[in-house]
Each structure stands twice: as C-alpha cells, then as structure tokens.
Amino acid sequence: LERVGLTGFERKFPWQLSGGMQQRVSIARALALQPDLLLMDEPFGALDEITRDHLNLHLTQLWRATGKTCVFVTHSIAEAVFLSTRIVVMSPRPGRILDVIDCDSLPRERTLDIRESPEFAAIAHRVREGLKEGHSYDDEERASRDGDDAAPAGRVVCRGGVAELAAGCGGAGPRRQACRIR
C-alpha cells in the first residue's frame, strides 16, 4: 500500500475510497503477486482527467521502481504516448497490428509537460495516422446499422521488453506469471 501511496487507508472499505484510490488498490493487489507482466485494460478510462494524469505519473514511478513489464490498453492517444516505451497501434475487428512505434525520442523520466514537446506531438500524430488508416468509416456505419456497439480497438502500450511478453505467451521459454488489472 505504501508503494501505491495508500498509507493510512489500510482499514478502509473499497466503497470508502475514491475511484483513483480504488485503481491504486487494484495495482497494489496485482503487484503483491510479484508478476513478471502486468496487463492493464483501460484501468483509468472512467476517471477524470486530473486523477488520470496523477495516476499516469504514479504508474511511471512504479514502473521505474519495479522494472515490471506492463501491457496497457487505452483509447487515449495522449495517455498511450505518455506511458509508453513502445506503442502497438491496432485495428478494429478483426484486431491486427497496424504499426509499432518506439518512443525512444522521449526521455524515460517524464513530467506532464512532455505533452507540449514536438517529439510527443510527432509520436501522437503517427499514432493518430495509424488509427485513421486502420479505421473504416464504412465499417462504423455498418456496425451502427446492425446494432453492433462494440468499441473500436484500443492502443496497446508496452513498457519493458516485448521479448518477455512473447516468451510469456507461447509454449517456448520460461513460464511467466501475468496479472490483469481492470
């Protein structure tokens, strides 16, 4: 709890915590299992922008402290670029990889001010262009007409080594433990 900034809230029930605190509890619960890989599926999607920014900063600090590989799915281009060392841009149904973008032009330690830099803007533009390329408005109209209201595919943000992710998903290589945070 100390690592995720919840010291003093040990005896609180989940309903007594804010949305951001509840997400930090989820992260703490996953880290307690000491996984090699964290899978985070839009964990901050329902939070307000200020809380989301705070948790994005906190997540980068946790990542530096633990060195865990994290696969983070988001529909926010800014969040994807801010959190990532590598971004995998995916298409809607059927999901396929459209682009893999390394974020080497951004420093590892980031503040929210990085979002105003030309390097950040260039990466965000490349992500947006990849999404445009893979998103057909005809498909969206068909889905709307046919009552298919599934959300378009998100961007997957990988922190750490892709080799670790690949080794953990297949039959070859050492078994890796993964935790999914929703």
N, C-alpha and C positions, 0 to 999 in steps of 0.2 A: 504493500500500500504506500510505503514511503517513496518508492521508485516512481509511482504514478501520481504523486502529490496528494494523497488522500489521508495523510497522518491526521489523526483527530476525528476521523469519521468511521472508525472501526466498528462501533456499536450501532450504526445507523442502518435502517432497512432500506432496500432499493427505492421504495416509493418516497423516502425522505431525502433523496439525492436529486440534484439537477440532472438534465439529460447528458451534459458533458461529463459529470461525475460518474454517471451510470456507464458511459462508454469507457472511462478510465478503469472502472471496476472490471469490465469485460477484458480489457487489455491485461490488467493485473492477473486475472484468473487464467488467461492463456499463458502468460509468462511464468506462472507458478509451476506449470508442467515442464518447463525448460525445453520447449520445442526447438528444432533446428529451423523451422519455417513457420511464419505467421501468415495466414490467409485472411485478409480483411476485405469483406464485401460491403462496400459503401457504409462504413461504420459511422461516418459523420454527416451523412446525407440529410438527416432530419434536424440538424442543429442550425442555429442562427449563425450568421457569418462571423461574428466576433468570437463566439465559442469555437467554431470550426477553425479559425485562424489560431487560437490559443492551443487547441489540441494538435493541429498540424505542427506547430513549433515543439510541443511536448513530445510528439511522436518522433521527430527528428533527433531530439536529445536522447530519447530511449534507444533509438536505433544506434546512435554513436556509442552509448554506454554498453549495449548488449551485443552489438555486431550481428544480430539476427537478420536473416533474410526475410523480407516481408513482400508479399504479393498483395497489392492494394488496388481494388477495383473502385473506380469513381466515374461519375458523369461530369465532373468539373475539370475543365482543361487546366485552369489555374492551379487547382489542387494537385493534379497529376504532375505538372511541371515542377511545382514547389517541392513535392515529396520525393521525386524520383531520381535515381541514377540512370535508369533506363525505362522507357515507355514503350509499351506494345499497344499499337492502335489496332482495334478490332472492328470488323464489320458487323452489322446486324445479321439476323438469321439468314443463312447459316453463319455462325461466327467463324471468321477466318482472320488471320493476321494480315493487315494491310501494310504496316510499317513498324519498324523497330528503331527507336530514336534514343541514342545515347545522350545523356545530359552532361557530358564532360566539360562543356564551356561554362557551367555554373559551379561555384565553389561548393564543397561538401557541407560546410557550415553555412547555413542560410538564415537571413532575417527576412521579415515580410517585405522589406524594402527591395529585395531582389526582384520582386514582381514588376518593378518600374524599369528594369535594365533592358537594353537592346537584346542581350543574349536570351533572356527569359522570353521576350516578345517573339524572337525568331523561332524558338522551340515551340511556343504556344501556336504560332502561325502554322508550323509544319504539322502539328497535331490536328489543327482545325482543317487543314487542306486534306489530310488523310481521311478524316471523318467525312468530309464532303465527297471525296472520291468513292468511298465505300457505301454511302447512304443514297439510296434511290428514292426520290420523292414519289415515284410511281408506286413503289412497294409500300410507302407510308399511306398513300391514298387507298390502295387495295386493302391494307390491314384495317384501316378505319372503316371502310365499306363492309368488310367481312366480320367486323366486330372483334378483331384481334388487337387488344390494347396492351400487349407486352411492350415494355420499354426497349428502346434501341440499345445495342450493345454498349458497354462501358469501355473505358480505357483501363488497361491493366498496368499498374506501376510496379516495377520490380526494384526492390532495394537489396543490394547484395549480389551474389553470384547466380547467374542463370544456370550454370553447371550444377549447382546444388539443387535447384528446382528440378532440373531434368533427371538427376540421379534419384531424387526422391519420388518421382512419378512412375518410373519404369521398373522392370524386373532386375535390371543390372545395377550394380553399385550398392552401397550400403543403404539399409532401410533408414528413412528419416521420419521423424515424428512431425506432424503438422497440426496446427491449431487454427480453427476458423473462428473469426470474430464477426458477428452480425450486429 
